[in-house]
C-alpha cells in the first residue's frame, strides 16, 4: 500500500472562513492531519499580534522567520506522512508557489530515503466569501473578543488583490 500525503493551501480574505474550514478538516482525522497557521505562529512571537503587528519596525524580519517556520513545519509533516492544511490568506501566487515546490522536493526526498512510492496531492482551496461577509464576520469576531483585523485592513487587502 502506497502512502498518499495531502497538502491543502487555503486562499481568502481575513474572516473568509479559512480557519474554521481548516479546523474542521483536521478534526475529521486528527491523528493524520495538521493545520499550519501564520496567525498562530505570529501569536507565538507576539501576544495579541493583531493589535500591533503592522506597526512593528521589524515586521519584515519577523514575517521572513514565520515563512521559514511554515516551510519547516510542512517539510516535517511530509516526512512524517501527515496531511497538512495551510491556513493563511495566500492571495498572491508567489506566497504559496514556493511551498508547492518545497512540498514536491520533500516528497521526492522522502521517497529516496525510504525507498517508497509515496504520492503527494496538492490543492488550492479558495474561500469564495464576499468582501461584505468577511467584514461582517470580522466585526462579529472582534465583538466577541476574538482576533479582529478591521474593516479598513480587509478593504485594503481586497483592493490590493482585486478581490470582490
PASE-179365 format. One line per 10 residues: their letters; for each residue y, z, x of N, C-alpha, C. Coordinates in Angstrom, 3 decimals. Layout:
BEGIN
a = Y:Z:X:Y:Z:X:Y:Z:X  ...
//
This chain:
BEGIN
xxxxxxxxxx = -1.182:0.000:0.844:0.000:0.000:0.000:1.244:0.000:0.888  2.158:-0.867:0.574:3.376:-1.036:1.353:4.484:-0.132:0.812  5.319:0.350:1.710:6.438:1.198:1.338:7.618:0.339:0.897  8.210:0.661:-0.241:9.403:-0.031:-0.731:10.549:0.963:-0.783  11.584:0.682:-0.036:12.752:1.558:0.021:13.913:0.847:-0.653  14.659:1.596:-1.432:15.764:1.031:-2.203:17.096:1.625:-1.735  18.075:0.745:-1.565:19.458:1.164:-1.294:20.320:0.579:-2.406  20.974:1.450:-3.150:21.902:1.025:-4.197:23.304:1.398:-3.740  24.197:0.427:-3.768:25.595:0.659:-3.396:26.426:0.534:-4.670  27.060:1.635:-5.046:27.894:1.631:-6.249:29.287:1.118:-5.930
xxxxxxxxxx = 29.901:0.450:-6.914:31.272:-0.058:-6.783:32.028:0.294:-8.045  33.238:0.791:-7.894:34.058:1.055:-9.064:35.235:1.948:-8.743  36.169:1.939:-9.665:37.346:2.792:-9.531:36.954:4.263:-9.581  37.841:5.145:-9.122:37.606:6.563:-9.341:37.448:6.820:-10.858  36.532:7.696:-11.196:36.254:8.097:-12.583:35.605:6.987:-13.410  34.981:6.028:-12.736:34.315:4.935:-13.460:32.877:5.281:-13.842  32.388:6.422:-13.391:31.033:6.845:-13.730:30.044:6.740:-12.585  30.529:6.466:-11.377:29.640:6.301:-10.234:28.824:7.560:-9.952  29.500:8.682:-9.868:28.816:9.929:-9.518:27.829:10.346:-10.603  28.218:10.239:-11.858:27.294:10.587:-12.948:26.058:9.694:-12.903
xxxxxxxxxx = 26.265:8.396:-12.696:25.147:7.463:-12.604:24.246:7.835:-11.431  24.855:8.101:-10.273:24.087:8.419:-9.069:23.275:9.698:-9.243  23.875:10.710:-9.820:23.156:11.982:-10.015:21.989:11.804:-10.988  22.193:11.053:-12.049:21.109:10.787:-12.998:19.975:10.029:-12.316  20.307:9.035:-11.498:19.306:8.245:-10.788:18.470:9.137:-9.878  19.121:10.032:-9.146:18.397:10.943:-8.251:17.491:11.870:-9.060  17.997:12.382:-10.176:17.220:13.315:-10.997:15.941:12.697:-11.558  15.893:11.383:-11.703:14.685:10.712:-12.196:13.514:10.861:-11.218  13.814:11.035:-9.930:12.769:11.167:-8.914:13.354:11.912:-7.707  13.678:13.195:-7.878:14.413:13.917:-6.834:13.679:14.076:-5.511
xxxxxxxxxx = 12.373:13.955:-5.506:11.639:14.084:-4.256:11.687:12.845:-3.385  12.175:11.744:-3.952:12.169:10.482:-3.222:13.510:9.752:-3.268  14.535:10.439:-3.752:15.855:9.796:-3.865:16.947:10.756:-3.413  17.938:10.193:-2.720:19.108:10.991:-2.353:20.384:10.243:-2.702  21.432:11.015:-2.880:22.767:10.484:-3.144:23.634:10.804:-1.940  24.291:9.782:-1.415:25.248:9.968:-0.326:26.628:9.693:-0.908  27.524:10.662:-0.778:28.839:10.582:-1.407:29.946:10.820:-0.387  30.861:9.859:-0.292:32.017:10.040:0.602:32.845:11.252:0.176  33.020:11.431:-1.137:33.810:12.572:-1.610:33.180:13.901:-1.195  31.866:13.998:-1.300:31.202:15.242:-0.904:31.344:15.487:0.592
xxxxxxxxxx = 31.289:14.426:1.379:31.460:14.584:2.824:32.898:14.998:3.130  33.866:14.397:2.441:35.269:14.808:2.619:35.422:16.294:2.305  34.768:16.724:1.243:34.839:18.132:0.825:34.274:19.049:1.909  33.309:18.556:2.681:32.766:19.358:3.784:33.807:19.527:4.890  34.652:18.520:5.084:35.701:18.608:6.093:36.851:19.499:5.629  37.294:19.282:4.390:38.476:19.981:3.882:38.242:20.347:2.422  38.204:21.644:2.132:38.026:22.097:0.760:39.181:21.570:-0.093  38.866:21.193:-1.305:39.849:20.627:-2.237:40.612:19.467:-1.592  39.864:18.625:-0.885:40.463:17.499:-0.160:41.274:16.587:-1.070  40.867:16.490:-2.323:41.532:15.564:-3.242:42.998:15.923:-3.461
xxxxxxxxxx = 43.383:17.148:-3.130:44.778:17.564:-3.300:45.648:17.237:-2.084  45.018:17.101:-0.916:45.807:16.944:0.309:45.434:15.730:1.159  44.319:15.098:0.868:43.738:14.090:1.755:44.720:12.998:2.171  45.445:12.441:1.207:46.296:11.288:1.504:47.546:11.649:2.310  47.795:12.937:2.507:48.946:13.360:3.304:48.556:13.859:4.698  47.279:13.803:5.017:46.838:14.300:6.319:47.229:13.332:7.430  47.789:13.841:8.526:48.183:12.959:9.626:46.985:12.325:10.334  45.824:12.969:10.302:44.632:12.459:10.991:43.623:11.866:10.010  44.073:11.428:8.849:43.179:10.915:7.806:42.336:9.742:8.293  42.917:8.811:9.034:42.170:7.643:9.529:41.011:8.088:10.415
xxxxxxxxxx = 41.259:9.030:11.310:40.197:9.526:12.192:39.103:10.216:11.377  39.492:10.990:10.374:38.504:11.662:9.528:37.685:10.643:8.738  38.322:9.603:8.217:37.595:8.562:7.476:36.596:7.847:8.386  36.991:7.609:9.642:36.066:6.990:10.598:34.859:7.892:10.844  35.098:9.198:10.946:33.996:10.137:11.129:33.091:10.164:9.896  33.689:10.109:8.729:32.904:10.091:7.489:32.031:8.840:7.446  32.581:7.707:7.840:31.797:6.469:7.879:30.597:6.630:8.808  30.781:7.268:9.943:29.666:7.489:10.873:28.608:8.403:10.246  29.034:9.409:9.520:28.094:10.306:8.838:27.313:9.546:7.769  28.009:8.703:7.013:27.348:7.883:5.981:26.294:6.992:6.627
xxxxxxxxxx = 26.659:6.334:7.713:25.717:5.445:8.400:24.488:6.214:8.887  24.710:7.354:9.479:23.608:8.171:9.980:22.713:8.632:8.830  23.314:9.035:7.725:22.541:9.502:6.567:21.685:8.376:5.983  22.246:7.184:5.877:21.484:6.043:5.348:20.336:5.695:6.298  20.632:5.635:7.577:19.601:5.307:8.569:18.474:6.338:8.531  18.822:7.613:8.492:17.806:8.666:8.464:16.990:8.629:7.182  17.628:8.316:6.063:16.899:8.221:4.793:15.871:7.091:4.862  16.283:5.955:5.386:15.363:4.818:5.514:14.199:5.184:6.434  14.492:5.827:7.566:13.426:6.227:8.492:12.506:7.270:7.863  12.984:7.974:6.857:12.160:8.963:6.152:11.474:8.376:4.935
xxxxxxxxxx = 11.747:7.107:4.642:11.133:6.456:3.486:11.711:6.898:2.162  12.961:7.320:2.179:13.629:7.845:0.980:14.601:6.804:0.437  14.657:6.682:-0.876:15.592:5.773:-1.544:16.981:6.398:-1.564  18.005:5.538:-1.472:19.385:6.004:-1.328:20.285:5.343:-2.360  21.193:6.145:-2.904:22.296:5.599:-3.695:23.581:6.039:-2.999  24.443:5.070:-2.711:25.698:5.353:-2.003:26.834:5.372:-3.011  27.434:6.533:-3.158:28.432:6.831:-4.172:29.833:6.816:-3.540  30.514:5.664:-3.675:31.882:5.508:-3.171:32.513:4.341:-3.925  33.829:4.176:-3.807:34.485:3.103:-4.561:34.011:1.721:-4.134  33.918:1.451:-2.842:33.379:0.185:-2.321:33.972:-1.052:-2.992
xxxxxxxxxx = 35.264:-1.066:-3.246:35.876:-2.200:-3.940:36.120:-3.398:-3.023  36.044:-3.178:-1.746:36.219:-4.256:-0.768:34.861:-4.490:-0.087  34.415:-5.743:-0.046:33.089:-6.045:0.505:32.903:-5.520:1.917  33.948:-5.570:2.712:33.806:-5.105:4.094:33.490:-3.609:4.155  33.793:-2.867:3.094:33.490:-1.438:3.068:31.991:-1.184:3.010  31.232:-2.125:2.481:29.791:-1.888:2.383:28.928:-2.921:3.111  29.492:-4.053:3.534:28.679:-5.054:4.245:28.045:-4.489:5.514  28.790:-3.654:6.241:28.229:-3.067:7.468:27.055:-2.142:7.150  27.055:-1.537:5.962:25.937:-0.673:5.566:24.691:-1.502:5.237  24.919:-2.663:4.662:23.798:-3.569:4.380:23.149:-4.008:5.693
xxxxxxxxxx = 23.976:-4.385:6.661:23.456:-4.777:7.973:22.709:-3.612:8.633  23.287:-2.425:8.567:22.660:-1.239:9.149:21.309:-0.960:8.481  21.261:-1.052:7.159:20.017:-0.788:6.433:18.938:-1.790:6.821  19.313:-3.047:6.936:18.327:-4.070:7.297:17.822:-3.861:8.721  18.726:-3.548:9.629:18.319:-3.259:11.007:17.415:-2.025:11.050  17.724:-1.029:10.239:16.931:0.208:10.209:15.520:-0.052:9.703  15.380:-0.855:8.660:14.033:-1.133:8.141:13.244:-1.963:9.142  13.913:-2.880:9.826:13.236:-3.671:10.862:12.730:-2.758:11.981  13.556:-1.825:12.410:13.168:-0.872:13.453:12.021:0.009:12.967  12.116:0.487:11.740:11.059:1.307:11.139:9.726:0.558:11.193
xxxxxxxxxx = 9.752:-0.704:10.792:8.525:-1.498:10.767:7.940:-1.699:12.165  8.785:-1.842:13.158:8.299:-1.996:14.536:7.694:-0.689:15.056  8.383:0.411:14.809:7.919:1.704:15.320:6.607:2.117:14.653  6.550:1.980:13.354:5.388:2.470:12.600:4.364:1.372:12.279  4.556:0.209:12.853:3.682:-0.937:12.597:3.423:-1.007:11.092  4.492:-1.233:10.395:4.494:-1.159:8.941:5.026:-2.460:8.341  4.804:-2.600:7.064:5.373:-3.716:6.304:6.316:-3.189:5.229  7.020:-2.130:5.541:7.946:-1.554:4.563:8.988:-2.601:4.162  9.347:-2.569:2.907:10.349:-3.505:2.393:11.581:-2.742:1.945  12.709:-3.408:2.068:13.984:-2.820:1.673:14.597:-3.659:0.568
xxxxxxxxxx = 14.947:-2.992:-0.505:15.639:-3.643:-1.619:17.068:-3.108:-1.651  18.033:-4.005:-1.570:19.444:-3.606:-1.583:20.101:-4.206:-2.814  20.805:-3.370:-3.559:21.529:-3.885:-4.725:22.924:-3.273:-4.780  23.841:-4.068:-5.295:25.221:-3.628:-5.522:25.345:-3.410:-7.021  25.764:-2.206:-7.419:25.875:-1.869:-8.833:27.348:-1.652:-9.185  27.964:-2.641:-9.838:29.361:-2.445:-10.255:29.422:-1.566:-11.496  30.383:-0.679:-11.511:30.635:0.166:-12.677:31.787:-0.507:-13.419  31.470:-1.200:-14.473:32.460:-2.015:-15.185:33.211:-1.212:-16.239  33.822:-0.147:-15.804:34.599:0.721:-16.680:36.052:0.268:-16.639  36.682:0.184:-17.787:38.066:-0.291:-17.831:39.010:0.663:-17.102
xxxxxxxxxx = 40.113:0.122:-16.663:41.133:0.911:-15.978:41.590:2.073:-16.854  41.868:1.801:-18.114:42.364:2.859:-19.012:41.316:3.946:-19.229  40.038:3.571:-19.306:38.967:4.559:-19.453:38.847:5.414:-18.197  38.992:4.805:-17.024:38.954:5.562:-15.773:40.086:6.591:-15.727  41.263:6.169:-16.144:42.415:7.086:-16.151:42.174:8.235:-17.123  41.645:7.932:-18.304:41.363:8.979:-19.296:40.299:9.951:-18.770  39.250:9.426:-18.156:38.192:10.288:-17.608:38.735:11.168:-16.491  39.559:10.586:-15.634:40.137:11.345:-14.525:41.014:12.479:-15.053  41.804:12.185:-16.057:42.661:13.202:-16.665:41.804:14.340:-17.230  40.729:13.982:-17.932:39.838:14.987:-18.519:39.177:15.835:-17.431
xxxxxxxxxx = 38.786:15.195:-16.330:38.190:15.946:-15.215:39.171:16.983:-14.688  40.414:16.553:-14.497:41.431:17.466:-13.990:41.695:18.620:-14.935  41.724:18.324:-16.226:41.971:19.371:-17.224:40.840:20.388:-17.293  39.640:19.962:-16.914:38.502:20.882:-16.947:38.253:21.538:-15.587  39.173:21.337:-14.651:39.075:21.991:-13.353:38.353:21.189:-12.284  37.975:19.965:-12.592:37.269:19.123:-11.628:38.232:18.385:-10.713  37.653:17.571:-9.828:38.446:16.747:-8.921:39.211:15.700:-9.707  40.496:15.650:-9.492:41.343:14.669:-10.174:42.020:13.804:-9.121  41.921:12.492:-9.297:42.555:11.557:-8.373:44.004:11.328:-8.790  44.221:11.170:-10.079:45.566:10.939:-10.602:45.769:9.507:-11.049
xxxxxxxxxx = 46.500:9.353:-12.137:46.731:8.026:-12.702:47.427:7.096:-11.719  48.425:7.605:-11.019:49.182:6.776:-10.085:48.263:6.180:-9.006  47.386:6.995:-8.457:46.478:6.542:-7.400:45.469:5.537:-7.962  44.923:5.819:-9.142:43.948:4.902:-9.739:44.593:3.548:-10.016  45.812:3.555:-10.564:46.509:2.283:-10.821:46.804:1.533:-9.523  47.158:2.258:-8.485:47.440:1.647:-7.182:46.178:0.981:-6.622  45.046:1.681:-6.702:43.773:1.119:-6.229:43.399:-0.111:-7.055  43.552:-0.009:-8.368:43.216:-1.129:-9.255:44.062:-2.357:-8.943  45.332:-2.133:-8.694:46.226:-3.242:-8.370:45.866:-3.865:-7.025  45.610:-3.015:-6.047:45.276:-3.496:-4.699:44.050:-4.399:-4.706
xxxx = 43.061:-4.065:-5.545:41.804:-4.830:-5.572:41.683:-5.720:-6.809  42.815:-5.920:-7.482:42.863:-6.809:-8.637:41.807:-6.436:-9.682  41.691:-5.147:-9.927:40.699:-4.615:-10.874:41.351:-4.500:-12.238  40.701:-5.025:-13.228:41.267:-4.999:-14.582:40.561:-3.988:-15.442
//
